């Protein structure tokens, strides 16, 4: 249970880092020519995926819901 919570926190951290990078460097679009936006968007998507999978794992373990546990095992 504690390990799943660590994955949820890491998913939120990855999402936050991607959003902060996207926010701070959005003023430099003239210099970067649009090539910079792939990294932060990838971090945001990865953070959301990690958080959702960990959330299903945590809820499935607590409620002992077979559907959520199967969703986590399928997504892993």
C-alpha positions as CSV (number, residue, x, y, z in Angstrom):
1,X,0.0,0.0,0.0
2,X,2.8,2.4,0.8
3,X,4.5,1.6,-2.5
4,X,1.4,2.6,-4.4
5,X,1.2,5.8,-2.5
6,X,4.8,6.6,-3.5
7,X,3.9,6.0,-7.1
8,X,1.0,8.4,-6.8
9,X,3.2,11.1,-5.3
10,X,5.8,10.5,-8.0
11,X,3.1,10.8,-10.7
12,X,2.0,14.2,-9.2
13,X,5.6,15.3,-9.0
14,X,6.3,14.4,-12.7
15,X,3.1,16.2,-13.7
16,X,4.0,19.3,-11.7
17,X,7.6,19.5,-13.1
18,X,6.2,19.2,-16.7
19,X,3.6,21.9,-16.0
20,X,6.2,24.2,-14.4
21,X,8.6,23.8,-17.3
22,X,5.8,24.5,-19.7
23,X,4.8,27.6,-17.8
24,X,8.2,29.1,-17.2
25,X,9.6,28.7,-20.7
26,X,6.4,29.6,-22.6
27,X,7.7,33.2,-23.0
28,X,10.6,32.0,-25.1
29,X,8.6,30.6,-28.0
30,X,10.2,33.0,-30.5
31,X,13.7,31.6,-29.8
32,X,12.8,27.9,-29.5
33,X,10.7,27.6,-32.7
34,X,8.3,25.1,-31.2
35,X,10.8,22.3,-30.7
36,X,10.9,22.7,-27.0
37,X,7.3,21.8,-26.3
38,X,7.7,18.0,-26.7
39,X,9.5,17.5,-23.4
40,X,7.2,19.2,-21.0
41,X,4.1,17.8,-22.7
42,X,5.6,14.3,-22.5
43,X,6.3,14.8,-18.8
44,X,2.7,15.9,-18.2
45,X,1.3,12.9,-20.1
46,X,3.6,10.5,-18.3
47,X,2.7,12.0,-14.9
48,X,-1.0,11.6,-15.6
49,X,-0.6,8.0,-16.7
50,X,1.5,7.1,-13.6
51,X,-1.0,8.8,-11.3
52,X,-4.1,7.2,-12.8
53,X,-2.6,3.7,-12.8
54,X,-1.4,4.1,-9.1
55,X,-4.9,5.5,-8.2
56,X,-6.6,2.4,-9.7
57,X,-4.1,0.2,-7.8
58,X,-4.7,2.0,-4.5
59,X,-8.5,2.0,-4.8
60,X,-8.5,-1.6,-6.1
61,X,-6.4,-2.8,-3.1
62,X,-8.4,-0.9,-0.5
63,X,-11.9,-1.9,-1.8
64,X,-10.7,-5.3,-3.1
65,X,-12.4,-4.6,-6.4
66,X,-11.4,-7.1,-9.0
67,X,-12.1,-4.8,-12.0
68,X,-9.7,-2.1,-10.7
69,X,-7.0,-4.7,-9.9
70,X,-7.4,-6.2,-13.4
71,X,-7.2,-2.6,-14.9
72,X,-3.9,-2.1,-13.1
73,X,-2.5,-5.5,-14.1
74,X,-3.5,-4.8,-17.7
75,X,-2.0,-1.4,-17.8
76,X,1.3,-2.5,-16.2
